Amino acid sequence: MEVKNKWFSTQVDRDFETGRYGDGIRLYSDLNNYIIIKGVSFTENCLIVKDYADNTIKLTDEPDHQMFETFHWKWKAWDNKYGKYDEDRTDYEPYCHKNRQTLAMELGLLNKTQELYLDSNFKNQPKQSDILTNNE
């Protein structure tokens, strides 16, 4: 069983780097590589997940939000350059799980009892299409 100490996880509707639709919950242990994970168990603050090849991964530490912020800056740079022209630009923003418990909720291992993600750049902001409709 592999143990990951430095990691973060995201839910992505659309990948800003490839333009493809998200393929599940992503677990990053560095900024350039991720694996798609599924939940196995969550007990005593230890989250066990598996990757597509059925390799078991143990997450005992909380997500590295600082590493996610670096990743998020990559998205912000992309959004400022390209995303601002896309009506569905909010689909591309990566969302980071707050902690192991919220990731376990997303994976269906616990009932949802709290907000799952860190604050979004676009939270409570109207879409461009809503602004155009309201101003016509």
Backbone torsions as a table, in degrees:
resi	resn	phi	psi	omega
1	MET	NA	128.5	177.9
2	GLU	-84.2	140.3	176.2
3	VAL	-112.1	127.1	177.7
4	LYS	-109.7	123.5	178.6
5	ASN	-99.4	-34.2	-179.6
6	LYS	-111.9	111.8	-175.2
7	TRP	-161.8	165.0	164.3
8	PHE	-149.9	160.8	-179.4
9	SER	-128.7	149.2	-179.0
10	THR	-135.0	158.2	167.2
11	GLN	-116.2	124.5	-175.5
12	VAL	-124.7	124.8	173.1
13	ASP	-75.1	-46.4	177.5
14	ARG	-137.7	138.4	-179.2
15	ASP	-80.7	118.9	-177.7
16	PHE	-68.8	-22.5	-179.0
17	GLU	-83.5	-30.7	-177.5
18	THR	-113.1	-20.8	-176.1
19	GLY	82.8	-6.0	-179.1
20	ARG	-79.7	159.6	177.3
21	TYR	-72.9	151.9	179.5
22	GLY	-60.3	152.6	-175.8
23	ASP	-120.5	15.5	179.3
24	GLY	132.5	-171.0	179.8
25	ILE	-77.9	128.8	-176.2
26	ARG	-102.2	135.4	174.8
27	LEU	-112.7	119.1	179.1
28	TYR	-105.6	134.4	170.3
29	SER	-112.6	-6.8	168.9
30	ASP	-150.0	173.9	-171.7
31	LEU	-74.9	-15.9	-172.4
32	ASN	-109.6	-9.9	-176.2
33	ASN	-133.6	141.7	177.0
34	TYR	-140.3	163.3	171.3
35	ILE	-127.7	150.4	174.7
36	ILE	-85.7	132.7	-175.4
37	ILE	-121.7	159.1	170.9
38	LYS	-131.5	153.3	-176.0
39	GLY	-80.7	146.3	175.3
40	VAL	-116.4	-56.8	-179.2
41	SER	-159.7	159.4	174.3
42	PHE	-141.0	106.1	179.1
43	THR	-140.2	141.5	177.6
44	GLU	48.3	45.3	179.3
45	ASN	59.8	24.2	175.1
46	CYS	-116.2	119.6	-179.5
47	LEU	-101.7	125.8	176.8
48	ILE	-109.9	128.7	178.7
49	VAL	-130.4	167.3	175.2
50	LYS	-128.6	150.9	174.7
51	ASP	-95.1	-175.7	-176.0
52	TYR	-62.9	-23.8	-179.7
53	ALA	-94.5	11.8	-179.6
54	ASP	66.9	21.8	172.2
55	ASN	-75.7	133.7	-178.1
56	THR	-89.7	135.9	-178.9
57	ILE	-128.2	132.8	-179.1
58	LYS	-107.1	124.6	178.5
59	LEU	-110.3	104.8	-178.3
60	THR	-104.7	-19.8	177.9
61	ASP	-100.5	162.4	177.0
62	GLU	-75.9	161.1	179.2
63	PRO	-59.4	148.4	177.8
64	ASP	-87.5	91.6	-176.7
65	HIS	-68.0	-26.0	177.3
66	GLN	-67.4	-41.6	176.5
67	MET	-64.4	-40.0	177.1
68	PHE	-61.9	-41.5	179.7
69	GLU	-58.4	-38.4	175.9
70	THR	-62.6	-44.0	176.7
71	PHE	-62.4	-41.9	-178.7
72	HIS	-63.9	-33.5	176.8
73	TRP	-63.4	-34.2	175.4
74	LYS	-61.4	-43.2	178.2
75	TRP	-64.4	-43.8	-179.3
76	LYS	-59.3	-41.3	177.8
77	ALA	-62.5	-43.8	177.1
78	TRP	-62.4	-45.2	-177.7
79	ASP	-62.0	-42.3	179.3
80	ASN	-65.7	-31.0	-177.3
81	LYS	-89.4	-43.0	-173.4
82	TYR	-120.4	-42.4	-172.4
83	GLY	-62.7	-29.9	-176.7
84	LYS	-61.8	-16.3	179.1
85	TYR	-92.2	-5.0	-175.9
86	ASP	-101.6	125.0	-179.6
87	GLU	-60.3	-33.5	-178.7
88	ASP	-98.2	34.7	-173.8
89	ARG	-59.7	-26.8	179.8
90	THR	-66.3	-22.5	178.7
91	ASP	-63.8	-23.0	-174.8
92	TYR	-89.3	-15.3	-176.3
93	GLU	-70.6	125.4	176.5
94	PRO	-76.0	139.2	177.4
95	TYR	-109.7	132.1	-179.2
96	CYS	-102.1	134.5	175.5
97	HIS	-67.3	142.1	-176.8
98	LYS	-65.9	-40.9	-174.5
99	ASN	-160.9	-179.0	179.7
100	ARG	-62.3	-36.6	-178.5
101	GLN	-64.0	-43.9	-179.7
102	THR	-69.8	-32.1	174.0
103	LEU	-65.6	-41.3	177.1
104	ALA	-61.2	-37.4	176.3
105	MET	-63.0	-47.2	-179.6
106	GLU	-61.5	-34.5	-180.0
107	LEU	-81.3	-0.7	177.3
108	GLY	81.5	16.8	-179.6
109	LEU	-90.6	-18.5	178.1
110	LEU	-136.9	155.8	172.7
111	ASN	-69.7	144.4	179.9
112	LYS	-75.0	120.1	-179.0
113	THR	-126.7	-0.3	-178.6
114	GLN	-154.8	168.8	174.8
115	GLU	-61.0	133.5	-172.9
116	LEU	-83.1	-31.0	-168.7
117	TYR	-115.2	158.8	168.8
118	LEU	-63.7	162.7	-178.4
119	ASP	-57.9	142.6	179.7
120	SER	-90.5	152.5	173.7
121	ASN	-62.7	-35.0	-173.5
122	PHE	-102.0	7.6	-176.9
123	LYS	-56.1	129.8	177.9
124	ASN	62.8	19.6	175.2
125	GLN	-105.3	136.7	179.4
126	PRO	-69.3	151.6	173.9
127	LYS	-70.6	156.8	178.6
128	GLN	-56.9	-39.1	-179.5
129	SER	-64.6	-34.7	177.4
130	ASP	-66.9	-39.0	179.4
131	ILE	-65.0	-44.6	-179.9
132	LEU	-63.4	-42.1	-179.6
133	THR	-63.7	-41.6	-177.9
134	ASN	-73.0	-24.3	-177.4
135	ASN	-97.6	-0.8	-178.4
136	GLU	-77.4	NA	NA
